[in-house]
Amino acid sequence: QVQLVESGGGLVQAGGSLRLSCVASRNIFSFKEMGWYRQGPGARTLIASITNDGVTDYSDSVKDRFTISRDSAKNTIYLLMDSLKPEDSGVYYCGADPWPRGRHWGQGTRVTVSS
């Protein structure tokens, strides 16, 4: 059983910043990849991800504004969100992909960006 606990969401003005955190219940290097996803109508869209060996990927909509990082000693990944826009609003979920397949989800943290 894996637990992922997100925190750091909130309400901010456009142009502001937030840092989301996701604490995993086990070594984050036990996952092939971890990422942040935003809930849309019927699907969760990948916002940013980081692989076991440190390769990052970003949605075009957040590239150059968001940064994903990790602290393995704390079993934690982060999403630093800068220059926030109203369209960034939503519930953000932490996802962790184990070997050999599947995905674990956290419970989500809400981000609201006002204009």
C-alpha positions as CSV (number, residue, x, y, z in Angstrom):
1,Q,0.0,0.0,0.0
2,V,1.3,3.4,-1.0
3,Q,0.1,6.7,0.4
4,L,0.7,10.1,-1.3
5,V,-0.2,13.2,0.6
6,E,-0.4,16.5,-1.2
7,S,-0.3,19.9,0.4
8,G,0.4,23.5,-0.5
9,G,-2.7,24.5,-2.5
10,G,-4.6,27.7,-1.9
11,L,-6.0,30.9,-3.3
12,V,-3.6,33.3,-4.9
13,Q,-3.7,36.3,-7.2
14,A,-2.7,36.0,-10.8
15,G,1.0,36.4,-11.0
16,G,1.6,34.9,-7.6
17,S,3.3,31.6,-6.6
18,L,2.6,28.4,-4.8
19,R,4.6,25.4,-3.9
20,L,2.9,22.1,-3.8
21,S,4.3,19.1,-1.9
22,C,3.7,15.4,-2.2
23,V,5.0,13.1,0.5
24,A,5.1,9.5,-0.3
25,S,5.0,6.6,2.2
26,R,8.1,5.0,0.7
27,N,11.3,5.7,-1.2
28,I,10.4,7.8,-4.2
29,F,13.1,6.0,-6.2
30,S,10.9,2.9,-6.0
31,F,8.7,4.6,-8.6
32,K,9.4,4.8,-12.3
33,E,8.1,8.3,-12.4
34,M,6.2,10.7,-10.3
35,G,4.2,13.7,-11.4
36,W,1.6,16.3,-10.9
37,Y,-1.7,16.1,-12.7
38,R,-4.7,18.5,-12.9
39,Q,-8.2,17.3,-12.9
40,G,-10.2,18.2,-16.0
41,P,-13.7,17.1,-17.1
42,G,-13.3,13.3,-17.1
43,A,-9.5,13.1,-17.2
44,R,-6.4,14.2,-15.4
45,T,-3.8,16.0,-17.4
46,L,-0.1,15.7,-16.8
47,I,1.3,19.0,-15.7
48,A,4.9,18.0,-14.8
49,S,6.7,14.8,-14.2
50,I,10.1,13.5,-13.1
51,T,11.5,10.1,-13.8
52,N,13.5,7.9,-11.5
53,D,16.7,9.1,-13.1
54,G,15.7,12.8,-12.9
55,V,14.4,13.5,-16.4
56,T,11.6,16.1,-16.2
57,D,8.7,16.9,-18.5
58,Y,6.2,19.7,-18.6
59,S,2.9,20.5,-20.2
60,D,3.4,23.3,-22.7
61,S,1.0,25.4,-20.8
62,V,3.2,25.6,-17.7
63,K,6.7,25.3,-19.3
64,D,9.0,28.0,-18.0
65,R,6.6,28.8,-15.2
66,F,6.5,25.6,-13.1
67,T,9.3,23.5,-11.8
68,I,9.1,20.0,-10.5
69,S,11.8,18.8,-8.0
70,R,12.4,16.2,-5.4
71,D,13.9,15.6,-2.0
72,S,14.6,11.9,-1.7
73,A,15.5,12.1,1.9
74,K,12.0,13.4,2.6
75,N,10.3,11.1,0.1
76,T,8.8,14.2,-1.4
77,I,8.3,15.8,-4.7
78,Y,7.4,19.5,-5.2
79,L,5.8,21.6,-7.8
80,L,6.9,25.3,-7.7
81,M,4.3,27.3,-9.5
82,D,5.3,30.8,-10.6
83,S,3.5,33.4,-12.6
84,L,0.2,31.7,-11.9
85,K,-2.7,32.3,-14.3
86,P,-6.5,31.8,-13.7
87,E,-6.4,28.9,-16.1
88,D,-4.0,27.1,-13.8
89,S,-6.8,26.7,-11.3
90,G,-7.9,23.2,-10.4
91,V,-7.3,20.3,-8.2
92,Y,-3.8,19.0,-8.5
93,Y,-3.0,15.3,-7.8
94,C,0.3,13.7,-7.1
95,G,0.8,10.5,-9.1
96,A,3.4,7.8,-8.6
97,D,4.0,5.0,-11.1
98,P,5.4,1.8,-9.6
99,W,7.2,-1.1,-11.2
100,P,6.0,-2.9,-13.3
101,R,2.8,-0.9,-13.9
102,G,0.0,1.1,-12.4
103,R,-0.4,4.5,-10.8
104,H,-1.0,5.6,-7.2
105,W,-2.8,8.8,-6.5
106,G,-3.0,11.2,-3.7
107,Q,-6.2,12.9,-2.6
108,G,-5.5,16.2,-4.3
109,T,-4.9,19.8,-3.3
110,R,-6.9,22.7,-4.8
111,V,-5.3,25.7,-6.5
112,T,-7.4,28.7,-7.2
113,V,-5.9,31.7,-9.1
114,S,-8.0,34.8,-9.1
115,S,-7.8,37.4,-11.8
